[in-house]
Amino acid sequence: MRFVLVAGVLLGLLMAWRCPGLLDVDLGSRQPRSPARAGFLTASDVVQRPPFFQRGVNFTSEGRGGGYRSDGAHAMLAAVRGRGVDAVALVPYGVVRGETKELRFGGWERDESISALSATAHQLRMRVMLKPQVWIRGSYPGDFDLPDAESRKRWLADYRVFALHYARLAATIHADVFCVGTEFAKLSPYEDYWRTLIAEIRQEYTGPLTYAANWGEEFESLRFWDALDYMGLNNYYPMPDGLDLSGQVTRVEAVQRRVGKPVLFTEVGISSYEGAHRKPWAEREGPVDLEVQAAAYDALLAAFWEKPWFYGAYWWKVGTNGFGGPEDRTHTPWGKPAMDIMSRWYRKPVARASK
């Protein structure tokens, strides 16, 4: 396994050197981490950093094969780099358990494993987003609600501990972006809580921040975008049969013009089953269709690539064990034509003016 790790890293470095467009990002712009100051930061205290373009994937820890802690995960990271990817989102999960809704974390995706993977990614000249998420069995964060005020207060206090833990880890590993939350459509309206949490996170981590909003109402109505550096969109807007995405672009652009921040697809994806473009969030609801996934990748990147406010995408998902292939109907593009489409787009140069 040690040989596989070393060979994989060397392969990724060789591919990054040989392929034009893979190394056209300035990683020297990563901000130094400074000690936290006493008291909350205000909006005027935040030094706005120039946004940078990200050609990313969500790189998830998969149980079969050892997850983030395995040598195979490092080799897989190098293989992903060889396909034009220059950024990865590492996704540690917290789990909501039982009727008490207790939030626990630190199980499968260990801090030391995340730290080691981040170091490998940086050696491969890849940016790292640390993107902690909450796993809710049988549901997803957008449906998670706590209408009782006392229960909500307790749970949000637990989430604060969770978020600040990973903000400190983001500072330790020199993450390039930190995501403060994901798809809490029924909790994100509590604006004061999120503004306070963001201010606390900025004391622990001085790099750029985003929030991964669910497509539709949450993304379009979130009230604390101004406190962040990127507007994060988990882009699963339904796609018409002809894959004309002009209407989707218009919706996203309207929000961006109102807020004035760069847009980053913190998640975007589509499965590889027949008709998946109509429900991009779903999996395995029909017979395998690799071409619908590939065509949707191409249409989406073509629609957004040249927009001056678009700063990249993290596709959902590529796993540490390299699962996928021509019979797979899930969201992963690995081993499918969609990965070739992604690679072709990711090798294109892009120019964005600094803010």
N, C-alpha and C positions, 0 to 999 in steps of 0.2 A: 504493500500500500504506500510506503514511503516513496518507492520508485514512481508509482502512478502520480503522486502529488507533485514531485519534482518535474516529471515529464510534462504534466499538464500545465504547470506554471510556465515552463520554458516554451511550450507550444503557444500559449497565450501571448507571451512577450514577442515571440517571433511573428505571429500573425499581426499583432499591433504595429510592429515595425514595417512589415511588408505591405499592409493594406492602406491605401491613401484614404484620408478622412478620419482614420481611427484616432489619431493623436492630435487633432486640431483644436483641443481644448487647453486652456491655460490653467493647469492645476496649481500653479503658483499663487493664484488669487485666493486660496483658502485662507480664511481669517484666523489670526492667532487667538488663542483662548486666554482671556484675562480673568483675574480673580473677581468673584461676585462682589458687588457693592452692597452696602447696607441699604435697606428700604426698597420699595418697588421702583422699577423703571417706568417712566412715562413715555408716551409716544415720541416726544421731542428728544428723549435720551437715546433712542435707537438710531444707530448709524446705518443708513440704508446702503447695502452692498449691491454692486451691479449684479443682475440676474445672469445665470449661465444656462446654456442649452444642455438638456439631458436626454441621451439616447438610452433609455432604461428598460429593465424588466424587474418585476418583483421576484426575488430569489428566495424561495420558501424552503423551510426545513421539512423534509419528508422522512417519515419514520423508517420505511424500508430502505436500507442503505446507510443508516447512521445519522441522518440529519446534519445539522450545522457542525457537529463535533467530528464528523468523519473526514478522513483524508480525501475521500471521493468528492466531498463538497468543494474542496479547494481546486481539485482537478476540473470539476464541472464549471467552476467560476472561470478558469482559464479558457475552457472551451467556449463559454458564452462570450468572453472577450474577443475571441477569434471570429465571431460572427458580427462584429461591428458595435456591440453593446459597450457603452462607456460609462454606465451608471447602474447600480443595483440598489433596490430597496431590500434591506434585511428586516424581517417581520417577526419579532418576538410576540407571543400571544399571552394575554391574560385570560383566565377562564372564569365565567360567572357560574357559580355552583348553587344548586338547590333552591329551596323556597326563600332562603335568606338573601339570595342574590349576591353572596359574598364573592369578591373579586380576588382571585389568587393568581400569582405569576411566579416566574423563575423556575419553571419545570423543565420543559423540553428544550427550549432555546436558551441555553445558559449564557451568562454574560461573557465568560471566558471564551466560549466558542464564537460568539459574535465579534469579540475583540480580535480573535485570530483571523476570522474571515475578512474583517474590515482591513486588517493589515495586508492580507493577500490582495484584496481589491485595489488598495492604494499602490501596491507594488506593480500591479498590472495597469496602472494609470486609469483607474476607474473611480468615479465618484461614488459615495455611499450615502444613501438616505436611510436613517433609522426610523422605522415606521411601526411602532408598537400598536397592536390591534387587540380587540376584545372578542373572544369566542363565546357565543351564546348558543348553547346546544338547541338544535331544532329551529333556529331563527337566525337573524343577523342584527347588527347594532341599530339599523334604522327602525326596527320594530320594538326596540327596547325602551320601555317607558316605566317611570316610577311616579304615578300621580300623587301618591301620599308624600306630603312635603317633608316629613321627618325621615322617611325611608330614602327619599331622594337626596337629602342632605348627607346622610350617612354614606350612601353609595358614591356620591361625588367626592366626598372626603377621601374615600378609598382610591378613587380614580386619580385624585391629586397625587397620592403617594406613588401610584403606578407610573404616572406621567413624569414626575420629578425624578424617579429612579432612572428612567431611560433617558431623560435629559442629561443627567450626570454621566451616564454611560456614553451618550453622544459626544459630550465634551472630552471624555477620556480617550475615545477612539478617533477623535478628530473627524467626526461625521460631517459631511458637506451640507446636509439638509436634515432637519428634524421635523417629523410630523406629529402635531400635538394631539390629534384625535382622528377617528375614522367613522364616518357615516352615522353619527349620533343624531339622527334627524329629529327625534323627540326630546333630546336633551340640549342640542345646540341653541335653541331659542333662549336659554337662560344666559343671556349675554354677559351679565356682570360676572358670573362664575368664570366664563371662558376668558374674559379680559384679565381677570385677576390671575388665573392660572398661566396665561401667556406671559404676563409680567414676571411671575415667579420663575418660569422656565427660562426667560432671558437672563436671569441672574445666574443660572447654572450653565447655560449653553449660549455662546455668543454668535453662532452661525445662523443661516437663514431658516425661517420657520414656515410651515404650511399646515393646513388642515385639509383632510381628505373628505370632501363633501359628497354626498350621494347626488347622482344626476337628478335634474328636475328641480323641485321646489326648494330643497335644502341649499343646493348650490346657488340657485337664483335669488334666494331671499336671506342668506346668511348676513348677520349684522356686524360681524367683527372681522371682516376681511381686511380692513384698514390696519389692524394690529399685526398683520402677518406680512411676509415677504413675497409669497406666492399664493395665488388662489388655486387650491388643489381640487381637482374634479375627478371623481370616480366615474368615468364616462361609459355608461351602459345605456345611453339613449337608444331606443329602438331605431332600426334602420329600415327605410322603405325597400321594396323589392328591387328597384332599379339602382339602389345604393347611391342615390342623389342626396348628399349630405348638406346641401346648401341651407336647408331649414335648421339643421342642428348647429351649423356654424353661426347662423344669425342669432340663435338663442344664446349661445356662449358669448359671442361678441358683444351682445347688448349688455350683459352683466359686466364684462371686462371694461367696456367704455364707461359705465357708471362708476366702477370702483377704481380703475386706473392701475391695477396691479397685473403683473405677468401671470399667465395661466399655465399650469402644469397638470398633466393628467397623472395623478398619483396612482390611479388604476385605470386601465382600459383593457377590454378584452372581448372575445367572442369564442364560443365553443365550435367544435367541428362536427356538427350534426346538421341534417337537412332542415333548412328554415331557421337556423340559429340567429340570423341577423334580426329577426323580428323580436326576439327576447335575448339580447346578448348576455344577460346575467345568468341564464339557465344552462343546464348541462344535461346531456344524454337523453334528450327528449325526442329523438328520432334516429334514423339510420345514419351512419357515418357519412360526412360530406366534407372532405378536406378543402374543396374549392371555395365553398361559401366563406370559410374562415379566411383563406388567402385573399379572396376578392374584397372582403370587408377591411382587412388590414391595409390593402392598397388604397381603397377608397378613403378611409379615414385619414391616413397620412397625407394623401394628396390634397384633401380638403383643408387641412390645418397647417401643413409644413411651412408655407410661406407667409402665414399670418405673423405680423411683427410682434404681436403680444403672446404668441405661443412659444413656450420654452421647453417643450419636450414631453415624453410619455414614458410611463412604466407599465409595460404589458403584464397582464395577469395570465399565467405565471410560468416560471421555469423552476423546476424542483431540483433540490440538491442531488437526487438520485437519477436525474435525466429521464424521468418517465415521459411517455408520449408515444409517438410513432403513428403509422398509417391506420391503425385500428382504434386509436384513442379518440373519444368523443368529447373530452374535457377541454378546458380553456387553454391548456398549454400549447404553444406553437412548436415545441421541440420535436424534431424528427418529422415535421410536416412542411408542406409548401409555404405556409404562413411565415415560417422562420426565414425562408429565402427572401420573401417580400420585405420583412423587417430588415434583414441584412442589407438589401439593396438600398432602402431608404436611409438607413443609418450610416451608410458610407457616403452619402451626399453631403457636401459642405453646406453650412448654414451661417448666415451673418445676422447678428442681432446687435442693435445699438445698446450700449450701457445706459442705465438710468442714472 
